[in-house]
Amino acid sequence: MQQRYLALPDSLYQVIKPRKVDDPSLLLFNQELASELDLPQQLLGKDAAEYFSGNRLVAPELSLALGYSGHQFGYYNPQLGDGRAHMLGQINGFDWQLKGSGLTKYSRSGDGRCALGPAVREYIMSEAMHILGVPTMRTLAVTTTGETVYRQQPEAGAVVSRIGRSHLRIGSFQYASALGVIKEMADFAIDQLCPEMVNAANPYLLLYLTVQQNQINTLVHWYRVGFIHGVMNTDNIALSGETFDFGPCAMLGEYKLEQVYSSIDHQGRYAFGNQKLIMQWNLARFAETLIPLMPGSEQEAIALLTQEVDSFSDAFLQAYGHMCANKLGFNQNRHPLISEFYELLRTHAWDYTQIFNQLYHRLNGGNPQLPDELIAWSEQWLRAVNHKQALMLMSTTNPKAIPRNHEVERLIEAVGNEQQDIQQQIDNYLNYLKGNVYTGTSWGNPDAKFDQQYQTFCGT
């Protein structure tokens, strides 16, 4: 193992080991991810729970907690950081971080621990995003601790093993900027995320553009599958574009741009339809940290970065429009039937995943029960699209199944009830999301009544 974050100024991290837990037990293990990472054998044997809980470390001297700042619901908090997480190092180039692994200097009033329910949610949702083709960090393991954590009520404790390309956040740059080490942070990020740009005339501008494109790519995927992140604070936005921090996330059922599930998002700041606006706002905060690194005067730097931040809207709309066209089997976003469909979708709030699957089956020769309001449109659509091309585009763009909110909650509840076959239940569910359908299940059916009263909580 190695620890690349030790190359940062030491003001940006704390060298600290996880706090040991009483009785670690491996509850969930992602065998597919373990194989992809080619984990060392010592992590796969009888002591696996010791390693994935943080009781035992492959390289104790490498463990650290990272500092960062962040705008949370629009308000700046200068001192956040890994208050319950430890970056253990890199395995074959990927970060390995434990979450729920004990106190650090960034813990503030927290207890350094993670509750089991949110840990299981992260395991399910991160792997579901991976299955759906969304850029995401992934969960390697969930280990129970044998301890109790206190949230709204007493809950079992857990440690999450999170794997990602990079844990640099927009908030990491805000923190480095406040401490006067923004150049060191930016040089580190370039080396990590876009090393081919290190000798460019203006590598810091190219870093911004790389990060902006990463966010556009991820954001379009969120809209493609109906993902609502729920807490798009700047400290929850990875420069790599990987989706992470799944605490209050949810999936869209009925198509409502104003849909919010997070219990604390009272103003709808992070509503489904607002995510594009918030991402641009977050990128503006990132750009602000780069002003001292731009050539020319401060005024010239601000003008240059403002121009690039403003370019987000057109770049996003182009990628988003192309995706929306592909969902209906069109190769380009020019046909008037596309805007007509999305207007109908907004008006009637059909189930976002189901309606595209119904159209696909209709195009493929089936006879699904389409809504009455869509029949006239669908007849025009069937005449307008190239059937062979449309079937290919729709099958690769539209998810056949998503991790529906009631299904995820049912699995989390099964863990809370201490059902013995939880690994198999979750593996079966993830296989279903991959398209390996298990007969005799009710998976995939929308539950609009459940969604109407559903609320998510950070809860970790």
C-alpha positions as a Markdown table, in Angstrom:
| # | Residue | x | y | z |
|---|---|---|---|---|
| 1 | Met | 0.0 | 0.0 | 0.0 |
| 2 | Gln | 0.9 | 3.6 | -0.4 |
| 3 | Gln | -0.5 | 6.9 | 0.9 |
| 4 | Arg | -0.4 | 9.7 | -1.7 |
| 5 | Tyr | -2.1 | 12.2 | 0.6 |
| 6 | Leu | 1.0 | 12.4 | 2.7 |
| 7 | Ala | 2.4 | 14.5 | -0.2 |
| 8 | Leu | 0.0 | 17.3 | 0.7 |
| 9 | Pro | 1.0 | 20.0 | 3.3 |
| 10 | Asp | 0.6 | 18.5 | 6.7 |
| 11 | Ser | -1.9 | 21.3 | 7.6 |
| 12 | Leu | -4.4 | 19.5 | 5.4 |
| 13 | Tyr | -4.6 | 16.2 | 7.3 |
| 14 | Gln | -4.0 | 14.5 | 10.6 |
| 15 | Val | -2.0 | 11.3 | 10.9 |
| 16 | Ile | -4.3 | 9.1 | 13.1 |
| 17 | Lys | -5.3 | 5.5 | 13.4 |
| 18 | Pro | -8.8 | 4.2 | 13.6 |
| 19 | Arg | -10.2 | 3.5 | 17.1 |
| 20 | Lys | -10.6 | -0.2 | 17.7 |
| 21 | Val | -14.1 | -1.7 | 18.1 |
| 22 | Asp | -15.3 | -4.4 | 20.5 |
| 23 | Asp | -16.5 | -7.2 | 18.4 |
| 24 | Pro | -16.1 | -6.8 | 14.6 |
| 25 | Ser | -18.0 | -9.1 | 12.3 |
| 26 | Leu | -18.1 | -8.9 | 8.5 |
| 27 | Leu | -21.7 | -8.4 | 7.5 |
| 28 | Leu | -21.4 | -7.5 | 3.8 |
| 29 | Phe | -18.5 | -8.1 | 1.4 |
| 30 | Asn | -18.3 | -7.0 | -2.2 |
| 31 | Gln | -16.6 | -10.0 | -3.8 |
| 32 | Glu | -16.8 | -8.5 | -7.3 |
| 33 | Leu | -15.1 | -5.3 | -6.2 |
| 34 | Ala | -12.5 | -7.3 | -4.2 |
| 35 | Ser | -11.6 | -9.3 | -7.4 |
| 36 | Glu | -11.3 | -6.1 | -9.4 |
| 37 | Leu | -8.9 | -4.6 | -6.8 |
| 38 | Asp | -6.9 | -7.9 | -6.6 |
| 39 | Leu | -6.9 | -7.6 | -2.8 |
| 40 | Pro | -3.9 | -9.0 | -0.9 |
| 41 | Gln | -4.6 | -12.4 | 0.7 |
| 42 | Gln | -4.2 | -11.1 | 4.2 |
| 43 | Leu | -7.4 | -9.1 | 3.8 |
| 44 | Leu | -9.4 | -12.2 | 2.6 |
| 45 | Gly | -8.7 | -14.7 | 5.4 |
| 46 | Lys | -10.1 | -15.3 | 8.8 |
| 47 | Asp | -9.0 | -11.9 | 10.1 |
| 48 | Ala | -10.9 | -10.0 | 7.4 |
| 49 | Ala | -13.3 | -8.4 | 9.9 |
| 50 | Glu | -10.3 | -7.1 | 11.9 |
| 51 | Tyr | -8.9 | -5.3 | 8.8 |
| 52 | Phe | -12.3 | -4.0 | 7.6 |
| 53 | Ser | -13.2 | -2.6 | 11.0 |
| 54 | Gly | -9.8 | -0.8 | 11.5 |
| 55 | Asn | -8.8 | -3.0 | 14.4 |
| 56 | Arg | -5.8 | -4.2 | 12.3 |
| 57 | Leu | -4.0 | -2.2 | 9.6 |
| 58 | Val | -1.9 | -3.2 | 6.7 |
| 59 | Ala | 0.2 | -0.1 | 7.1 |
| 60 | Pro | -0.5 | 1.7 | 10.4 |
| 61 | Glu | 1.8 | 4.5 | 9.6 |
| 62 | Leu | -0.2 | 5.5 | 6.6 |
| 63 | Ser | -3.6 | 6.1 | 8.2 |
| 64 | Leu | -4.8 | 9.7 | 8.2 |
| 65 | Ala | -7.9 | 11.9 | 8.2 |
| 66 | Leu | -8.3 | 14.7 | 5.6 |
| 67 | Gly | -9.5 | 18.2 | 6.4 |
| 68 | Tyr | -11.9 | 20.1 | 4.2 |
| 69 | Ser | -14.4 | 23.0 | 4.4 |
| 70 | Gly | -17.7 | 23.3 | 2.7 |
| 71 | His | -20.8 | 25.3 | 1.9 |
| 72 | Gln | -23.7 | 23.4 | 3.5 |
| 73 | Phe | -27.1 | 24.4 | 2.2 |
| 74 | Gly | -25.4 | 27.6 | 1.0 |
| 75 | Tyr | -23.7 | 28.5 | 4.3 |
| 76 | Tyr | -19.9 | 28.3 | 4.6 |
| 77 | Asn | -18.4 | 26.1 | 7.3 |
| 78 | Pro | -14.7 | 26.6 | 7.4 |
| 79 | Gln | -13.9 | 23.5 | 9.5 |
| 80 | Leu | -15.3 | 20.2 | 8.5 |
| 81 | Gly | -13.1 | 17.2 | 7.6 |
| 82 | Asp | -13.1 | 13.5 | 8.1 |
| 83 | Gly | -14.7 | 13.5 | 11.6 |
| 84 | Arg | -15.3 | 9.7 | 11.5 |
| 85 | Ala | -13.3 | 8.5 | 8.6 |
| 86 | His | -9.7 | 7.3 | 8.1 |
| 87 | Met | -7.9 | 7.2 | 4.8 |
| 88 | Leu | -5.9 | 4.0 | 5.0 |
| 89 | Gly | -4.0 | 4.4 | 1.7 |
| 90 | Gln | -4.3 | 3.2 | -1.9 |
| 91 | Ile | -4.9 | -0.4 | -3.2 |
| 92 | Asn | -3.8 | -0.7 | -6.8 |
| 93 | Gly | -4.4 | 3.1 | -7.3 |
| 94 | Phe | -7.7 | 3.3 | -5.5 |
| 95 | Asp | -8.3 | 5.1 | -2.2 |
| 96 | Trp | -9.4 | 2.8 | 0.7 |
| 97 | Gln | -11.2 | 4.7 | 3.4 |
| 98 | Leu | -12.9 | 3.5 | 6.5 |
| 99 | Lys | -16.0 | 5.4 | 7.6 |
| 100 | Gly | -17.4 | 5.1 | 11.2 |
| 101 | Ser | -13.9 | 4.2 | 12.4 |
| 102 | Gly | -13.5 | 6.7 | 15.3 |
| 103 | Leu | -12.7 | 10.2 | 16.3 |
| 104 | Thr | -10.3 | 12.6 | 14.7 |
| 105 | Lys | -9.5 | 16.2 | 15.2 |
| 106 | Tyr | -12.2 | 17.1 | 12.7 |
| 107 | Ser | -15.0 | 15.3 | 14.7 |
| 108 | Arg | -16.4 | 18.4 | 16.4 |
| 109 | Ser | -19.3 | 17.2 | 18.4 |
| 110 | Gly | -19.6 | 13.8 | 16.6 |
| 111 | Asp | -18.9 | 10.4 | 18.1 |
| 112 | Gly | -16.8 | 9.2 | 15.2 |
| 113 | Arg | -19.1 | 6.3 | 14.5 |
| 114 | Cys | -21.6 | 5.1 | 11.8 |
| 115 | Ala | -25.0 | 3.5 | 12.3 |
| 116 | Leu | -25.7 | 0.2 | 10.6 |
| 117 | Gly | -28.7 | 1.3 | 8.6 |
| 118 | Pro | -27.0 | 4.1 | 6.7 |
| 119 | Ala | -23.9 | 1.8 | 6.1 |
| 120 | Val | -26.1 | -0.8 | 4.4 |
| 121 | Arg | -27.8 | 2.0 | 2.4 |
| 122 | Glu | -24.4 | 3.1 | 1.2 |
| 123 | Tyr | -23.5 | -0.5 | 0.2 |
| 124 | Ile | -26.7 | -0.9 | -1.8 |
| 125 | Met | -26.9 | 2.5 | -3.4 |
| 126 | Ser | -23.2 | 2.8 | -4.3 |
| 127 | Glu | -23.2 | -0.6 | -6.0 |
| 128 | Ala | -26.6 | 0.1 | -7.7 |
| 129 | Met | -25.1 | 3.3 | -9.1 |
| 130 | His | -22.2 | 1.3 | -10.4 |
| 131 | Ile | -24.6 | -1.2 | -12.0 |
| 132 | Leu | -26.5 | 1.6 | -13.6 |
| 133 | Gly | -23.4 | 3.1 | -15.2 |
| 134 | Val | -23.2 | 6.1 | -12.9 |
| 135 | Pro | -19.7 | 7.3 | -11.9 |
| 136 | Thr | -19.5 | 6.4 | -8.2 |
| 137 | Met | -17.4 | 5.4 | -5.3 |
| 138 | Arg | -18.1 | 1.8 | -4.2 |
| 139 | Thr | -18.4 | -0.1 | -0.9 |
| 140 | Leu | -16.1 | -3.0 | -0.4 |
| 141 | Ala | -17.4 | -4.1 | 3.0 |
| 142 | Val | -19.7 | -3.3 | 5.9 |
| 143 | Thr | -18.5 | -4.6 | 9.2 |
| 144 | Thr | -20.6 | -4.5 | 12.4 |
| 145 | Thr | -18.7 | -3.4 | 15.5 |
| 146 | Gly | -20.6 | -5.0 | 18.4 |
| 147 | Glu | -21.2 | -1.5 | 19.7 |
| 148 | Thr | -24.2 | 0.7 | 20.0 |
| 149 | Val | -24.4 | 4.2 | 18.5 |
| 150 | Tyr | -27.0 | 6.8 | 19.4 |
| 151 | Arg | -28.9 | 8.7 | 16.8 |
| 152 | Gln | -32.6 | 9.3 | 16.9 |
| 153 | Gln | -32.6 | 6.0 | 18.7 |
| 154 | Pro | -30.0 | 3.4 | 19.7 |
| 155 | Glu | -28.6 | 1.5 | 16.7 |
| 156 | Ala | -26.0 | -1.0 | 15.9 |
| 157 | Gly | -22.7 | 0.4 | 14.9 |
| 158 | Ala | -20.9 | -0.3 | 11.6 |
| 159 | Val | -17.7 | 0.5 | 9.7 |
| 160 | Val | -17.9 | 1.1 | 5.9 |
| 161 | Ser | -15.0 | 0.4 | 3.6 |
| 162 | Arg | -15.2 | 2.9 | 0.8 |
| 163 | Ile | -13.3 | 2.7 | -2.5 |
| 164 | Gly | -12.8 | 5.6 | -4.9 |
| 165 | Arg | -10.5 | 7.1 | -7.4 |
| 166 | Ser | -10.0 | 10.2 | -5.3 |
| 167 | His | -11.4 | 11.7 | -2.2 |
| 168 | Leu | -10.5 | 15.3 | -3.2 |
| 169 | Arg | -13.6 | 17.5 | -2.9 |
| 170 | Ile | -14.5 | 21.0 | -3.8 |
| 171 | Gly | -14.4 | 21.5 | 0.0 |
| 172 | Ser | -10.8 | 20.3 | 0.0 |
| 173 | Phe | -9.9 | 23.3 | -2.2 |
| 174 | Gln | -11.8 | 25.7 | 0.0 |
| 175 | Tyr | -9.9 | 24.4 | 3.0 |
| 176 | Ala | -6.5 | 24.6 | 1.3 |
| 177 | Ser | -7.4 | 28.1 | 0.0 |
| 178 | Ala | -8.2 | 29.3 | 3.6 |
| 179 | Leu | -4.9 | 27.9 | 4.8 |
| 180 | Gly | -2.8 | 29.5 | 2.1 |
| 181 | Val | -1.7 | 26.3 | 0.4 |
| 182 | Ile | -4.0 | 26.3 | -2.7 |
| 183 | Lys | -1.1 | 25.9 | -5.1 |
| 184 | Glu | 0.1 | 22.8 | -3.4 |
| 185 | Met | -3.4 | 21.4 | -3.4 |
| 186 | Ala | -4.0 | 22.2 | -7.0 |
| 187 | Asp | -0.6 | 20.7 | -8.1 |
| 188 | Phe | -1.5 | 17.6 | -6.2 |
| 189 | Ala | -4.9 | 17.4 | -7.8 |
| 190 | Ile | -3.5 | 17.8 | -11.3 |
| 191 | Asp | -1.0 | 15.0 | -10.6 |
| 192 | Gln | -3.9 | 12.8 | -9.4 |
| 193 | Leu | -6.7 | 13.6 | -11.8 |
| 194 | Cys | -5.1 | 14.9 | -15.0 |
| 195 | Pro | -1.3 | 14.5 | -15.0 |
| 196 | Glu | -1.1 | 15.0 | -18.8 |
| 197 | Met | -1.8 | 18.7 | -18.2 |
| 198 | Val | 1.1 | 19.4 | -15.8 |
| 199 | Asn | 3.2 | 21.1 | -18.5 |
| 200 | Ala | 0.3 | 23.0 | -20.1 |
| 201 | Ala | 0.4 | 26.8 | -20.4 |
| 202 | Asn | -2.4 | 27.2 | -17.8 |
| 203 | Pro | -2.8 | 23.8 | -16.0 |
| 204 | Tyr | -5.0 | 25.3 | -13.3 |
| 205 | Leu | -7.6 | 26.4 | -15.9 |
| 206 | Leu | -7.5 | 23.0 | -17.4 |
| 207 | Leu | -8.0 | 21.5 | -14.0 |
| 208 | Tyr | -11.1 | 23.5 | -13.6 |
| 209 | Leu | -12.4 | 22.4 | -17.0 |
| 210 | Thr | -11.6 | 18.8 | -16.2 |
| 211 | Val | -13.5 | 19.0 | -12.9 |
| 212 | Gln | -16.4 | 20.8 | -14.6 |
| 213 | Gln | -16.7 | 18.1 | -17.3 |
| 214 | Asn | -16.6 | 15.4 | -14.6 |
| 215 | Gln | -19.5 | 17.0 | -12.9 |
| 216 | Ile | -21.5 | 17.4 | -16.1 |
| 217 | Asn | -21.0 | 13.8 | -17.0 |
| 218 | Thr | -22.1 | 12.6 | -13.5 |
| 219 | Leu | -25.0 | 15.0 | -13.4 |
| 220 | Val | -26.4 | 13.8 | -16.7 |
| 221 | His | -26.2 | 10.2 | -15.4 |
| 222 | Trp | -28.2 | 11.3 | -12.3 |
| 223 | Tyr | -30.9 | 12.7 | -14.5 |
| 224 | Arg | -30.8 | 9.7 | -16.8 |
| 225 | Val | -31.6 | 7.2 | -14.0 |
| 226 | Gly | -33.6 | 9.6 | -11.7 |
| 227 | Phe | -31.1 | 9.9 | -8.8 |
| 228 | Ile | -31.6 | 12.6 | -6.2 |
| 229 | His | -28.4 | 13.1 | -4.2 |
| 230 | Gly | -30.1 | 15.1 | -1.5 |
| 231 | Val | -27.1 | 16.9 | 0.1 |
| 232 | Met | -25.1 | 18.5 | -2.7 |
| 233 | Asn | -22.9 | 20.6 | -0.3 |
| 234 | Thr | -19.5 | 21.5 | -1.7 |
| 235 | Asp | -17.9 | 19.0 | 0.7 |
| 236 | Asn | -19.9 | 16.2 | -0.9 |
| 237 | Ile | -18.8 | 16.9 | -4.5 |
| 238 | Ala | -15.8 | 14.8 | -5.5 |
| 239 | Leu | -13.5 | 16.4 | -8.1 |
| 240 | Ser | -13.4 | 13.1 | -9.9 |
| 241 | Gly | -17.1 | 13.2 | -10.5 |
| 242 | Glu | -17.7 | 10.0 | -8.4 |
| 243 | Thr | -21.0 | 10.0 | -6.6 |
| 244 | Phe | -20.6 | 9.6 | -2.8 |
| 245 | Asp | -22.2 | 10.4 | 0.5 |
| 246 | Phe | -25.5 | 8.5 | 0.0 |
| 247 | Gly | -27.1 | 9.4 | 3.4 |
| 248 | Pro | -30.3 | 11.2 | 2.2 |
| 249 | Cys | -30.3 | 10.1 | -1.4 |
| 250 | Ala | -33.4 | 8.6 | -3.1 |
| 251 | Met | -34.7 | 7.6 | -6.5 |
| 252 | Leu | -37.3 | 9.4 | -8.5 |
| 253 | Gly | -40.6 | 7.6 | -8.9 |
| 254 | Glu | -43.2 | 9.9 | -10.4 |
| 255 | Tyr | -41.6 | 12.5 | -12.6 |
| 256 | Lys | -41.6 | 15.7 | -10.5 |
| 257 | Leu | -38.8 | 18.2 | -10.9 |
| 258 | Glu | -39.6 | 19.6 | -7.5 |
| 259 | Gln | -39.2 | 16.3 | -5.8 |
| 260 | Val | -37.3 | 16.3 | -2.5 |
| 261 | Tyr | -36.9 | 13.4 | -0.1 |
| 262 | Ser | -34.4 | 14.8 | 2.4 |
| 263 | Ser | -36.0 | 15.6 | 5.8 |
| 264 | Ile | -33.8 | 18.7 | 6.2 |
| 265 | Asp | -34.1 | 20.2 | 2.8 |
| 266 | His | -37.1 | 22.4 | 3.7 |
| 267 | Gln | -36.6 | 24.9 | 0.9 |
| 268 | Gly | -36.1 | 22.3 | -1.9 |
| 269 | Arg | -32.5 | 23.5 | -2.5 |
| 270 | Tyr | -31.4 | 20.1 | -3.7 |
| 271 | Ala | -34.6 | 19.0 | -5.5 |
| 272 | Phe | -34.3 | 16.7 | -8.5 |
| 273 | Gly | -34.7 | 19.6 | -11.0 |
| 274 | Asn | -32.4 | 21.9 | -9.1 |
| 275 | Gln | -29.4 | 19.7 | -9.2 |
| 276 | Lys | -27.9 | 21.2 | -12.3 |
| 277 | Leu | -28.2 | 24.7 | -10.8 |
| 278 | Ile | -26.6 | 23.7 | -7.6 |
| 279 | Met | -23.7 | 21.9 | -9.4 |
| 280 | Gln | -22.9 | 25.1 | -11.3 |
| 281 | Trp | -23.1 | 27.1 | -8.0 |
| 282 | Asn | -20.7 | 24.6 | -6.5 |
| 283 | Leu | -18.3 | 24.9 | -9.4 |
| 284 | Ala | -18.3 | 28.7 | -9.0 |
| 285 | Arg | -17.1 | 28.1 | -5.4 |
| 286 | Phe | -14.3 | 25.8 | -6.8 |
| 287 | Ala | -13.3 | 28.4 | -9.4 |
| 288 | Glu | -13.0 | 31.1 | -6.6 |
| 289 | Thr | -10.2 | 29.0 | -5.0 |
| 290 | Leu | -8.2 | 29.0 | -8.3 |
| 291 | Ile | -8.2 | 32.8 | -8.8 |
| 292 | Pro | -4.7 | 33.3 | -7.3 |
| 293 | Leu | -3.3 | 30.6 | -9.6 |
| 294 | Met | -4.5 | 32.3 | -12.9 |
| 295 | Pro | -2.1 | 34.4 | -15.0 |
| 296 | Gly | -2.6 | 38.1 | -15.2 |
| 297 | Ser | -4.3 | 40.4 | -12.7 |
| 298 | Glu | -7.0 | 39.3 | -10.2 |
| 299 | Gln | -9.6 | 41.1 | -12.3 |
| 300 | Glu | -8.4 | 39.2 | -15.4 |
| 301 | Ala | -8.5 | 35.9 | -13.5 |
| 302 | Ile | -12.0 | 36.5 | -12.3 |
| 303 | Ala | -13.2 | 37.3 | -15.8 |
| 304 | Leu | -11.6 | 34.2 | -17.2 |
| 305 | Leu | -13.0 | 31.9 | -14.6 |
| 306 | Thr | -16.4 | 33.5 | -14.7 |
| 307 | Gln | -16.5 | 32.9 | -18.4 |
| 308 | Glu | -15.8 | 29.2 | -17.9 |
| 309 | Val | -18.3 | 28.8 | -15.0 |
| 310 | Asp | -20.9 | 30.5 | -17.3 |
| 311 | Ser | -20.1 | 27.9 | -20.0 |
| 312 | Phe | -21.4 | 25.2 | -17.8 |
| 313 | Ser | -25.0 | 25.9 | -18.7 |
| 314 | Asp | -24.6 | 25.3 | -22.5 |
| 315 | Ala | -22.3 | 22.4 | -22.0 |
| 316 | Phe | -24.7 | 20.7 | -19.6 |
| 317 | Leu | -27.7 | 21.4 | -21.8 |
| 318 | Gln | -26.0 | 19.9 | -24.8 |
| 319 | Ala | -25.1 | 16.7 | -22.9 |
| 320 | Tyr | -28.5 | 16.6 | -21.1 |
| 321 | Gly | -30.5 | 17.1 | -24.4 |
| 322 | His | -28.5 | 14.3 | -26.1 |
| 323 | Met | -29.3 | 12.0 | -23.2 |
| 324 | Cys | -33.0 | 12.9 | -23.2 |
| 325 | Ala | -33.1 | 12.2 | -27.0 |
| 326 | Asn | -31.4 | 8.8 | -26.5 |
| 327 | Lys | -34.0 | 7.8 | -23.9 |
| 328 | Leu | -36.6 | 8.1 | -26.6 |
| 329 | Gly | -34.5 | 6.4 | -29.3 |
| 330 | Phe | -33.5 | 9.6 | -31.2 |
| 331 | Asn | -29.9 | 10.1 | -32.0 |
| 332 | Gln | -30.1 | 13.9 | -31.9 |
| 333 | Asn | -32.2 | 16.3 | -29.8 |
| 334 | Arg | -33.9 | 18.0 | -32.7 |
| 335 | His | -37.2 | 16.2 | -33.2 |
| 336 | Pro | -40.3 | 18.1 | -31.9 |
| 337 | Leu | -41.7 | 14.9 | -30.4 |
| 338 | Ile | -39.0 | 14.9 | -27.8 |
| 339 | Ser | -40.1 | 18.2 | -26.2 |
| 340 | Glu | -43.7 | 17.1 | -26.6 |
| 341 | Phe | -43.0 | 13.9 | -24.6 |
| 342 | Tyr | -41.2 | 15.7 | -21.8 |
| 343 | Glu | -44.0 | 18.2 | -21.5 |
| 344 | Leu | -46.5 | 15.3 | -21.2 |
| 345 | Leu | -44.2 | 13.7 | -18.6 |
| 346 | Arg | -44.1 | 16.8 | -16.5 |
| 347 | Thr | -47.9 | 17.3 | -16.8 |
| 348 | His | -48.9 | 13.8 | -15.9 |
| 349 | Ala | -46.0 | 12.8 | -13.6 |
| 350 | Trp | -45.8 | 9.2 | -14.9 |
| 351 | Asp | -43.3 | 6.9 | -13.2 |
| 352 | Tyr | -39.9 | 7.9 | -14.7 |
| 353 | Thr | -38.4 | 4.5 | -15.1 |
| 354 | Gln | -41.6 | 2.6 | -16.0 |
| 355 | Ile | -42.7 | 4.9 | -18.8 |
| 356 | Phe | -39.5 | 4.5 | -20.8 |
| 357 | Asn | -39.6 | 0.7 | -20.4 |
| 358 | Gln | -43.2 | 0.7 | -21.6 |
| 359 | Leu | -42.3 | 2.7 | -24.7 |
| 360 | Tyr | -39.4 | 0.3 | -25.3 |
| 361 | His | -41.6 | -2.7 | -25.2 |
| 362 | Arg | -44.1 | -1.0 | -27.5 |
| 363 | Leu | -41.4 | -0.3 | -30.0 |
| 364 | Asn | -40.2 | -3.9 | -29.6 |
| 365 | Gly | -43.6 | -5.3 | -30.7 |
| 366 | Gly | -45.2 | -5.6 | -27.3 |
| 367 | Asn | -48.5 | -4.2 | -26.2 |
| 368 | Pro | -47.9 | -2.5 | -22.8 |
| 369 | Gln | -50.7 | -0.5 | -21.2 |
| 370 | Leu | -49.7 | 3.0 | -22.1 |
| 371 | Pro | -51.4 | 6.0 | -20.4 |
| 372 | Asp | -54.3 | 7.3 | -22.5 |
| 373 | Glu | -52.7 | 10.7 | -22.7 |
| 374 | Leu | -49.6 | 9.1 | -24.4 |
| 375 | Ile | -51.3 | 7.0 | -27.1 |
| 376 | Ala | -51.6 | 9.7 | -29.8 |
| 377 | Trp | -48.0 | 10.8 | -29.2 |
| 378 | Ser | -46.7 | 7.2 | -29.2 |
| 379 | Glu | -48.3 | 6.5 | -32.7 |
| 380 | Gln | -46.4 | 9.5 | -34.1 |
| 381 | Trp | -43.2 | 8.4 | -32.3 |
| 382 | Leu | -43.4 | 4.9 | -33.8 |
| 383 | Arg | -43.5 | 6.3 | -37.3 |
| 384 | Ala | -40.7 | 8.8 | -36.6 |
| 385 | Val | -37.9 | 6.7 | -35.1 |
| 386 | Asn | -35.6 | 4.2 | -36.8 |
| 387 | His | -36.7 | 1.1 | -34.9 |
| 388 | Lys | -33.4 | -0.8 | -34.9 |
| 389 | Gln | -31.4 | 2.3 | -33.8 |
| 390 | Ala | -34.0 | 3.3 | -31.3 |
| 391 | Leu | -34.1 | -0.1 | -29.6 |
| 392 | Met | -30.3 | 0.0 | -29.2 |
| 393 | Leu | -30.3 | 3.6 | -27.9 |
| 394 | Met | -33.1 | 3.0 | -25.5 |
| 395 | Ser | -31.8 | -0.3 | -24.1 |
| 396 | Thr | -28.4 | 1.3 | -23.3 |
| 397 | Thr | -29.7 | 4.6 | -21.9 |
| 398 | Asn | -32.8 | 3.6 | -19.9 |
| 399 | Pro | -32.4 | 1.5 | -16.7 |
| 400 | Lys | -34.7 | -1.6 | -16.8 |
| 401 | Ala | -34.7 | -1.4 | -13.0 |
| 402 | Ile | -33.7 | 1.1 | -10.3 |
| 403 | Pro | -33.1 | 0.7 | -6.6 |
| 404 | Arg | -36.6 | 1.8 | -5.7 |
| 405 | Asn | -37.0 | 3.6 | -2.3 |
| 406 | His | -39.3 | 1.0 | -0.7 |
| 407 | Glu | -37.1 | -1.9 | -1.9 |
| 408 | Val | -34.0 | -0.4 | -0.4 |
| 409 | Glu | -35.8 | 0.4 | 2.9 |
| 410 | Arg | -37.1 | -3.2 | 3.0 |
| 411 | Leu | -33.5 | -4.5 | 2.8 |
| 412 | Ile | -32.3 | -2.1 | 5.4 |
| 413 | Glu | -35.1 | -3.2 | 7.7 |
| 414 | Ala | -34.1 | -6.9 | 7.1 |
| 415 | Val | -30.7 | -6.0 | 8.5 |
| 416 | Gly | -32.2 | -4.3 | 11.5 |
| 417 | Asn | -34.3 | -7.4 | 12.1 |
| 418 | Glu | -31.0 | -9.5 | 12.1 |
| 419 | Gln | -32.1 | -11.8 | 9.3 |
| 420 | Gln | -29.3 | -14.3 | 8.8 |
| 421 | Asp | -29.2 | -14.4 | 5.0 |
| 422 | Ile | -28.8 | -10.6 | 4.4 |
| 423 | Gln | -25.7 | -11.0 | 2.2 |
| 424 | Gln | -27.6 | -13.3 | -0.1 |
| 425 | Gln | -30.7 | -11.1 | -0.1 |
| 426 | Ile | -28.7 | -8.1 | -1.1 |
| 427 | Asp | -26.6 | -10.0 | -3.6 |
| 428 | Asn | -29.9 | -11.3 | -5.2 |
| 429 | Tyr | -31.2 | -7.7 | -5.3 |
| 430 | Leu | -28.1 | -6.4 | -7.0 |
| 431 | Asn | -28.2 | -9.2 | -9.5 |
| 432 | Tyr | -31.8 | -8.3 | -10.2 |
| 433 | Leu | -30.6 | -4.7 | -10.9 |
| 434 | Lys | -28.1 | -6.2 | -13.3 |
| 435 | Gly | -30.9 | -7.8 | -15.3 |
| 436 | Asn | -30.7 | -11.2 | -13.7 |
| 437 | Val | -34.3 | -11.4 | -12.8 |
| 438 | Tyr | -35.3 | -13.6 | -9.8 |
| 439 | Thr | -38.8 | -15.0 | -10.3 |
| 440 | Gly | -41.3 | -14.8 | -7.5 |
| 441 | Thr | -40.3 | -11.3 | -6.4 |
| 442 | Ser | -42.2 | -8.1 | -6.5 |
| 443 | Trp | -39.1 | -6.0 | -7.3 |
| 444 | Gly | -39.5 | -3.3 | -9.9 |
| 445 | Asn | -43.1 | -2.3 | -9.1 |
| 446 | Pro | -43.5 | 1.4 | -8.4 |
| 447 | Asp | -45.0 | 2.3 | -5.0 |
| 448 | Ala | -46.2 | 5.9 | -5.4 |
| 449 | Lys | -48.0 | 5.8 | -2.1 |
| 450 | Phe | -44.8 | 4.9 | -0.3 |
| 451 | Asp | -42.8 | 7.6 | -2.1 |
| 452 | Gln | -45.4 | 10.3 | -1.2 |
| 453 | Gln | -44.6 | 10.0 | 2.5 |
| 454 | Tyr | -41.0 | 8.9 | 2.2 |
| 455 | Gln | -38.3 | 10.9 | 3.9 |
| 456 | Thr | -34.6 | 10.3 | 4.0 |
| 457 | Phe | -32.2 | 11.3 | 6.8 |
| 458 | Cys | -28.4 | 11.7 | 7.0 |
| 459 | Gly | -28.5 | 9.4 | 10.0 |
| 460 | Thr | -24.9 | 8.3 | 9.8 |
